[in-house]
């Protein structure tokens, strides 16, 4: 099934000693980029978290954050004096460099990272409890996040299919109009060739004119471009229903379709065909905007 790269989930797990909360969010990105923010107590679990997130998606910018709220009976605060000394020295040095007077205010130092640490009364025995809680919320959080991406993917799939059907219809219009416009274009090319050849020979051989028309067909005939566009539409519609297809694959096919439409617009002089090509190009741009949201 198609999945959007955009998703969000928030889950919590209560252990009796603390509440472990996980947030997962993701947005569009050309490749896969994962960032994880963890409290010190579970920083050693980052490789495991990274691996689970990586195996749950193919691309997108994914951010995961875990917070731990300790029960008051478990948590005790401790001032890290060495950390405070380091902060105080740095701030005093800056004051001297800037020519500022006065002493460093302790109240400014306490909120800084690491100045006050948490001491878990239960000590190392909490490690197993925290690991179990993280694994539980990670599995549940990824499931909810993935479910949201699937729902969004279904919405995108419907929008993309509607737009592609419209594009296919316009391709059919171009084909119908070209069947009439081609005769006019052929007549115009024939006339120009006859004039050029007639300047060098009094009698122009029809076989020679036919040969020149074939040689110049790449300059004016869009029959092949129309056929390839129709084939691309069928291919695209089939891929959209493929559970394994990626947004990158669909985007590549859209580039090929855009190339064919650009060629049609540049070759043809007929105003109705050119206008239909402009409409088709606009639809392709709309489809591509949707496809770029897909994983």
KAPE-V274724 format. One record per residue. N is the residue number from 1. SS is DSSP state (a for helix, b for strand, c for the rest). Layout:
((N	SS) (N	SS))
This chain:
((1	c) (2	c) (3	c) (4	b) (5	c) (6	c) (7	b) (8	b) (9	b) (10	b) (11	b) (12	b) (13	b) (14	b) (15	c) (16	c) (17	c) (18	b) (19	b) (20	b) (21	b) (22	b) (23	b) (24	b) (25	b) (26	b) (27	b) (28	c) (29	c) (30	c) (31	c) (32	b) (33	b) (34	b) (35	b) (36	b) (37	b) (38	c) (39	c) (40	a) (41	a) (42	a) (43	a) (44	a) (45	a) (46	a) (47	a) (48	a) (49	a) (50	a) (51	a) (52	a) (53	a) (54	a) (55	a) (56	c) (57	c) (58	c) (59	c) (60	b) (61	b) (62	b) (63	b) (64	b) (65	b) (66	b) (67	b) (68	b) (69	b) (70	b) (71	c) (72	c) (73	c) (74	c) (75	b) (76	b) (77	b) (78	b) (79	b) (80	c) (81	a) (82	a) (83	a) (84	a) (85	a) (86	a) (87	a) (88	a) (89	a) (90	a) (91	a) (92	a) (93	a) (94	a) (95	a) (96	a) (97	a) (98	a) (99	c) (100	c) (101	c) (102	c) (103	c) (104	c) (105	c) (106	a) (107	a) (108	a) (109	a) (110	a) (111	c) (112	c) (113	c) (114	c) (115	c) (116	b) (117	b) (118	b) (119	b) (120	b) (121	c) (122	c) (123	a) (124	a) (125	a) (126	a) (127	a) (128	a) (129	a) (130	a) (131	a) (132	a) (133	a) (134	a) (135	a) (136	a) (137	a) (138	a) (139	a) (140	a) (141	a) (142	a) (143	a) (144	a) (145	a) (146	a) (147	a) (148	a) (149	a) (150	a) (151	a) (152	a) (153	a) (154	a) (155	a) (156	a) (157	a) (158	a) (159	a) (160	a) (161	a) (162	a) (163	a) (164	a) (165	a) (166	a) (167	a) (168	a) (169	a) (170	a) (171	a) (172	a) (173	a) (174	a) (175	a) (176	a) (177	a) (178	a) (179	a) (180	a) (181	a) (182	a) (183	a) (184	a) (185	a) (186	a) (187	a) (188	a) (189	a) (190	a) (191	a) (192	a) (193	a) (194	a) (195	a) (196	a) (197	a) (198	a) (199	c) (200	c) (201	c) (202	c) (203	c) (204	c) (205	c) (206	a) (207	a) (208	a) (209	a) (210	a) (211	a) (212	a) (213	a) (214	a) (215	a) (216	c) (217	a) (218	a) (219	a) (220	a) (221	c) (222	c) (223	a) (224	a) (225	a) (226	a) (227	a) (228	a) (229	a) (230	a) (231	a) (232	a) (233	a) (234	a) (235	a) (236	a) (237	a) (238	a) (239	a) (240	a) (241	c) (242	c) (243	c) (244	c) (245	c) (246	c) (247	a) (248	a) (249	a) (250	a) (251	a) (252	a) (253	a) (254	a) (255	a) (256	a) (257	a) (258	a) (259	a) (260	a) (261	a) (262	a) (263	a) (264	a) (265	a) (266	a) (267	a) (268	c) (269	c) (270	c) (271	a) (272	a) (273	a) (274	a) (275	a) (276	a) (277	a) (278	a) (279	a) (280	a) (281	a) (282	a) (283	a) (284	a) (285	a) (286	a) (287	a) (288	a) (289	a) (290	a) (291	a) (292	c) (293	c) (294	b) (295	c))
